[in-house]
Every structure is written in C-alpha cells, then in structure tokens.
C-alpha cells in the first residue's frame, strides 16, 4: 500500500474529529484512501452513526487494496463555524420527509429523482438530520429492518387474498406481518423528528402519508404541507385529438369518471387537511429554480418543468431558509394577529446550562 495504514488511520482520525463535532461527512471529499477490509469496516461503522449522511459504499471499489474513492449520495457541505451555528436554529434538528411512495407513476424514478433528494440535500447543508423513507437508517441488532426498494410490496400483493377459512386468514396475516416493519420504522422516524415535510399532490392516492401527518399533529409537531397545482396536459391534448371521434370521446369521458381524473390547478389541499395543518404551514411548491446552480442540481426533473408552468406563490425552500434564522409565527383568529408558534420546539443539546446531552439531565 503506497500510502500505508498509518496514513489512512490518520485520515480516519480526522473524520472522527468531525463526527464528534456533529458533522458526519468526510471532511475532504477529494481525498483518496487505500483501505484494507478492517479500515473499511471502521468507516462503515462511522457511516452508521449518522444515516442521513451515510457513505455510499457501493462506489468504493474492490477489496484488493486498490485506490478507493469515498463517495456520498449528496454533495459535501463543509462544517460550519461555531459562531455561525449559534445563530442557526435548524442545526441539529431532525426532519421526516413524508409523501406518496406506493402509487407514484414510477417508484424507481421517484427514489432516484424525487423531491426528497433535493430537499434532503438542502436541509443537510443547514445541519439537519434528514429521515428519508427511501433510505431508512440502520437499526441496531435488526439488520435491514423495514427496508424498502422499488419492488417492495409486489410479493405482498401477489399473496394477498380475500378467501375465507384458515388459508385466507394465514395469507392475510402474513401480508400484514411483512409490511409491519416498514410501517413501524416510518412512524418511529416521525416520532424521532422535530418536524415533518409532507408532499401531497391531490392526484396521488396515499394512506401512509395521512397517517404520518396525523401522528405528527397529535404530537404537536409542525407539518410543512406542500400541495402543488395538478394539471393533465396530455388529457387536454387527447380531448383535442378525439374531438371528431364521438366514440373515442365518450370512452375518454367514461375513463375520467372511473379513475377519476380531477384537475386542481390552484393546488387546493384536501379539506380534511385544512384544520389538521396550521394555516401558515401550507405551500404550493418547493421553489427549486433559484437554488439549482448553487446546489448543483443540473439534471432536470419533472418538478422543474411543473414549477416553470406554475411558479409557486408560496415556495417551501425560502421558508426553510428563513426558519433557520427565526421561528415562524402562527395566525390567531381570536386576537386577529400573528403570535409565536410553540409547536416549534427545537432542542438545544449544546447548551452549557445542563450537564451533558441526555434529555433526563434537564430535570435536576
């Protein structure tokens, strides 16, 4: 090994220093390490310490001591100075990214290019721990617990049945037990989070997302709710194409009723959500465009084209930037004015007024 074990250990020691300062990424992303399996194991353990900044070990190369490039799934952000940390409210906060996964057009595309990737990177730059259900954290002692991939659920659906008797009961019980791990770990991530971001377009069926929103609301945690405008351009084109085809037009009208296809060009959320989510926590888009150059979002995704056509009036990302500087306020209908929103309880575990970082030490 050209650089030797000692050199690699020195670099790992530098990483440990970063870890203890609550920044869980490799301090220099351009560093090349020559690792033996033992050192690779150490780095994996460091990665497990912070799932939101986990290293992508699939890209580390072969085990024969060749040059290995450290890679992380999102661009590296340098550690903040202590002076800067003191003024940033989201440093050390935890967020869960909630939204449809099961009935999206393509689970593969959603996992690789969905909104969670960008929002997660945006928040990580502020020092936020991001819980993304596509990339669930490791559970100590329970390997691969609750993990999902793009094909999750297919086997469960194949075995599902409405048949009566012992066989039907056995199959349904098996299906429920298989998905319990996913439900359990997702709801635990909501429990662990300080706030939730929920993406809820009205054209996508979802059950888990409302469950997560209701759980966060019952725990008096803020839910930042994104409800984008919904339009079907291809539907309008098809109507135009079939305008001289009475039979085709009749079939299309029947299809619109059966699905049903309902546009929502104003992005009005489901009425049930309105009393659940506080009035100042609704957004009609993310507002990705102003941040693309700075954050290196070169690949166009469907939401980029959508937000060009429907520029958000109330975008989420600028709100998060402001939240990092000052806590939001809520509207009080009785007082007819904005007042402090005490749902924003962001723990400060770095204060010197308490002994250590354990919650129980707050009570003396």
Helices and strands as residue ranges (DSSP letters): H 4-20, E 32-34, H 37-48, G 51-53, G 57-59, E 67-69, H 82-86, E 94-99, H 107-113, H 115-124, E 129-132, H 154-159, H 165-192, E 195-199, H 208-218, E 222-226, H 233-241, H 246-259, H 271-276, G 279-281, E 282-283, G 289-291, H 292-295, H 302-309, H 316-323, E 329-332, E 337-340, G 359-362
